């Protein structure tokens, strides 16, 4: 049996926009919804930057909004302010090390 390792994921707002509710029929909507549900159930966490948060707030579906609230409630949501891509990568590495402790 494989040992599961927690990941910190940066999830684009296009996923938030594309995911549909439980009654969604379109394959993209279903796949995005299933992905978000898997992230919620598995030990992964979401990383959010200010720029990404603006995009999520603008484009997220009702399902994605509820999903994000669930992630925050489960403390699986990490907000990183004022970071560049390199800094974000470094912050993610720090989180990875903190999680192992």
Number of C-alpha atoms within 10 A of each C-alpha: 3 4 5 9 10 14 17 19 15 15 15 13 19 13 21 26 21 20 25 23 15 11 8 13 11 11 12 14 20 18 17 20 23 16 14 21 13 12 20 18 10 13 13 17 21 19 19 21 17 13 11 15 16 12 16 22 14 12 17 20 19 13 17 25 16 12 18 19 13 14 20 15 10 11 11 18 19 18 11 14 11 9 14 10 8 9 12 18 12 13 15 19 13 11 14 15 10 9 10 8 5
